[in-house]
Amino acid sequence: MSTDAEQAHSPHGTPPPRPAHPPRTAPERPSAPPSRSANAPGFTPDPETPVLGVRAKAPFSRGTAEASGTRVPPQPSTPPRPSVPPRPGGLFGNGGPGARRRPPSRTAAAAASLVLGLGLLGGAAAGSWLGDAPGAQPSTADTYAHARSAWHSIPVDDLFPRSLRGKGEGPGGADRVWTRIAVAPDSSCGGGFDPLLAKALAPVGCKRLVRATYTDATSTSVTTVGVLITTSGPTGMRALQQRFVTEKLDERTDLMPRTYAAKGTAAAGFGDDQRASWRIRILTDAPAVIYTVTGFADGREVTDPQSAGEATQRGATSAPAQSGLGNDARGIADAIESGFRRALATFTETTS
């Protein structure tokens, strides 16, 4: 850049001779403030650096500043040497007076890297949409795998809530409330079913059996509910469910689940002869069988037990139907199945 003396002219139009001493340099522009440490409070990351595919802040330009009314000082022909070398990009990237501009080659390389990074992220996102994307329903294989390990991790109050509400589940659409009175220790399946039912369930295997017993609001009925975790895969569970539907195995009185008669509770006298109604649900999207069996809390024998499906039909006149025991068996089974699915979904989310 020319000095003030060089820019002036003599009266005769001839430039004065160059002085012997070194020329005065143009006043240095104020140096950029020293950048703050990354550990200092209020540190701002370099906006030029792409973070998770987000476009970096656009470089500062004269056109942008002039359009906004900001006065842009004339640039000297020779950049002044700052007293403190600025960080590459500076605290505000390439923007602002006094900051060094990125060479065109570096700018092109940064743009290429950004495009490549966005392309890779886009490809990864597309892959996740085609596969197990967040929020997508877990595959059947995942559900089966998690269900086999969830039985001992799900809180008992999630699997068997202390109270259950059945809106419209009673006879004539009346609401029902059931209270848990006992939870059995987890066990094998031995003694949990009538011999023929145990034989029918044998093809899917038994990993664990968990049970609980409920009573209604008036303590006149008791119901045992169980969740059998099988060792079978989806094919075996579908085959078992199809057999139960085709052969109506869930309606046979010689294929009933057994009760859990906890001592010191209203179910203490609840045995095989007190069984009045039952329900068996073979799940096909999880390795589980959910069942209920219900009876009177006073220990009376029932000579004409009837499945919940039959006892809840309109016009049914059996003792289980008229007393609402079929409704208890159906309502509690449905409530526990819904709770089991919710608990399994939560367990799957937290362990995936």
N, C-alpha and C positions, 0 to 999 in steps of 0.2 A: 504494500500500500504506500502511496506518496505521502510525504510529510506536508505540514502546513507551509513550510518554506518553499517546497517544490511546487505547490499549487499556486503560489503568488507569482506575479510577473512584474518586471521593472518598467519604468516609464517608457523606455525605448523598445519594449517588447522582447528583450533578450533575457533569458533565464539567468539568474545570478549564479555565480560559481558555487559548486558543492562545497560545503564547509569541510575543514580537515578533521574536525572532531566527529565522532559517531553520530549519526542522525538520531533525532528524538523519535522514539516509537510512539505509536498511537496509545492513548490511555487504555490500560487493560480494563476489560469489562469485569464487573464483580464476579469473583469465582463462585462456582456452584457450591451450595452448602454441603459440607461433608455428609456422606450417606450414613444413616443410622444402622446400627448393628441389628442383625436378625433377632438378637435376644433382647433388644431394647423395646420398651413399651410402645405400642403404636406402629410397630414395624409393618410395612406394606410390601408383600411379595412383588417381584418384578412382573409388571403387567404384560411384558413381552413373552413370558413363559406360558405356553398353553397348559391348562390344568384340566385333566379329564376331558380333553377334546373341546374346551371352550375357547372361542376365538380370542386371541390377544387383543389388547387395546390398540386401536389404529395409531400409527405414528403421528406426531404433531406435524402440521404442514402450514406453509405461509398462506396458501389459499384459504384454508380453514380459518386461520386467525384473522385474515383480512376481511373475510366475509362476515365474521362476527363482530367487526369493528375494533378489534384489538390492534394497536399499533405495533408493527414489526420493525425493529431497528434494522438499518442497513447492515448487511453482512460485510465484514472487512475482507479484503482480498487475501490476507494471510491470517489464519485463525490465531487468536491470541493464545498464549500458553498459560493455562490456569495454574494457580499456585498449588492447588490440591487436585491430583488426578481424579476425575469422577469415575464412579463404578460404571461398568458397561451397562447401558440402559438407564442407569440412575435410579433414584427412588421413584420416579414417575415414568420409567421407560425411556423412549426417545423423545418425549414431548417436553415442551418448555424451552425458553431461551437459555442458552448456555450449555445445553446438553448436546452431546456429540451425535451426529446422524450415523445411522448404520450404513456401511457401504452397500451398494446395489447387490453385490454378490451375496453378502450375508443376508440381506433382506429376501432375496430369491430363495436362498437355502432354507430360511426360516419358514417362508410360505409353503415351500415344498414339503417340509417336515410336518407342518400343520395339516396340510391336505392329506398326507399319508396317514397321520395319526387319526384324523376324522374318518378316513376310509376304513382303517382297522377297527375303530370303535363301531362304525356302522356295520361292518361285517360281523363283529361279535354280537351286536344287538340282533341282527337278522338271525344269527345262529341260535340265540336264546329264544327268539320267537318261534323258531321251528322246533326247538327242543323243549326243555323244562324252564320256561320263562318265569320270572317272579310273578306270583299271583295265579299261575296256571295250576290246574288241578293235578295233584300227584298221581303218578302212574299206579296201576294196580299192583305191580311188583313192589313199589316203594311202600304202599299201604300195607301189604302183607308183611313185609320185612319189619316195619315199625310196630305193627300190631303184636308181633310175637315177642317184642322186647318191652312193650308198653305196659303190660299187665301189672308189673311190679313197680312201675314208675309213676303211674297215674294215681293221684291222691284218692283215697277211698271215698271221700265226700264228693268227688267229681264223678266217680264211677257209680257209686251208690249214694245219692244225696240223702241227707237226714230226713227230708220230707219231699213228697212228690204231689203235684197237683194235676188232676185230670179234668180238664174243662169239658163238660158234657160226656164224660166217660162212664157215668153210672146209668142204671136202668132209667129209661125215659128221658135220657139226655141230661140227667142231674150231674152236678159237679162232684168230684171225689177228691179226697185228700188222704194220703197214706203216709205213715210215719215209720221210719226204720227202727227196728227194735233189736236187731242182732246182725253181726257180720261174721261169717265163718272164716277161719284161717284158710289161706289158699292151699289147695291139695291136688292130688291126682284125681282121676275121674272114677276111681273105684268106689262103688256104693252110691254114686250120684244118680244112677238111672236104673229103671227096671232092666232085667237081663236082656230082653229082646230089644229094648231101645239102645242099650249099650252095644249090642251086636250091630244094629243098624248104623250107629255112629262110628263104628270101628274103622271103616275105610279112610276117614279123614284124620284119624289119630287124636291123641289128647296131649297137649303140652301142659296145660294148667286149667284148673277149675276154681272160680271164685264165686261166692254166693252171699246173699243177704236175705233177711226176712223182714217183711213189713206188716203192719196192721192198719186197718181202716180207722177213721175218726171215732167210731163207736166201739172199737176193739171187739167187734163181733166176727171179723174175718181175719185170716192170716194168709200171707202169700210169700213163698220163697221164690227168689229170682236168681238165676245163675248165668254166668258167661263162661262158656267153654272155649278156650283158645286151642285151635287145632294145629296140626303139623302139616296140613295139606296145602296144596297150591290152588290157584284159581280153577283149574280144570276139575280137580277132585271136589271142590266145594260146589261147583255148578252141577256136577253129576249127582251129588248127594241131594241138592235142592230139587233137582228134576225128579229124582226117585220118590222123595217125600210127597211131591205134588201129584205125581202119576199114581202112586199106590196109596195115597191118603194116609201115610204113616202117622201124621200128626193128629189123626182122629181116633186111632185105635187105643182102647182102654188098657191093653196089655203093653203099651209102649209109652209109659208116663215117666216124667222126671220124679225124683224123690225129694222129700222135704228136708229143710234144715230146722230141726226143733231145738232151739236154744233153751237151756234150762233157766228157770227163773224169769221167763218172759211169757207173754200171752201165747206163744207158740210152743210151749213146753209139751203139750199133748198133741201136737201136730205130727201124725205119723202116716204110714201108707194107707191105713183104712179111713183116714180123714180127708183124703184128697178128693176134691169135688170137680175141679176144672183145671185146665192147663193150656199152655200155648208154647209152640216150638217154632223158632225162626232160624232158618239156615241162611246166613249171609253169603253172598257171592263176591262182594267187593272187599272182603276182609276174612281172614281165617278164624271165624267165630260162629258159635251157635248160642243164641240167647233164648232162654226158656223161663217160664213161670209155672208154678203149681199152687193152687189155693184151696182153702178149706175153712171150716168153722173154728173159731177160737175156743169154743167150749168143749172141743174134743169129740163131738158126735161123729158117728160113722156115716159114710155116704155110700149108698148101695147103687146109685145110678150116676156115676161121674160122667161128665160130658165135656168135650173140648170147648175151648172158648169160642171157636168159630161157630159151632152149633148152638152154644148156649146164648149167644148174643143175636141170633137171628130173630126177626120179628115173629111173634106167635109161639116162641119156645115156652114150654110149660114145665120143664124139669126143675128140680130143686136148685141146681146151680144157676139156671136161668132166672128164676123168680127171686132168688136171694141176691142176685147181682154178683155172684162169685165169678161167673164167666166174664163180666165186665172188669172185675178186679184183675183177673189173669191177663186180659187183653191190654188194659190201660197201663198196668205196671210194665209189661213187656215192651210196649211201645215207648214208654218214657225212658226206660233204661237203654233201649237201643239208640234213641236219639242222643242221650247223654254219652253213651259209649262212642258214638261217631264224633261228637264235639270234642271229647277228651282225646281221641285218637288224632283228630286234625290238629289240635293244639300241640300235642306231643310231637307230631311230625314236623310242624313249623319250627319248634324250638330246637330240634335236633338235626335239622337239615342244614 
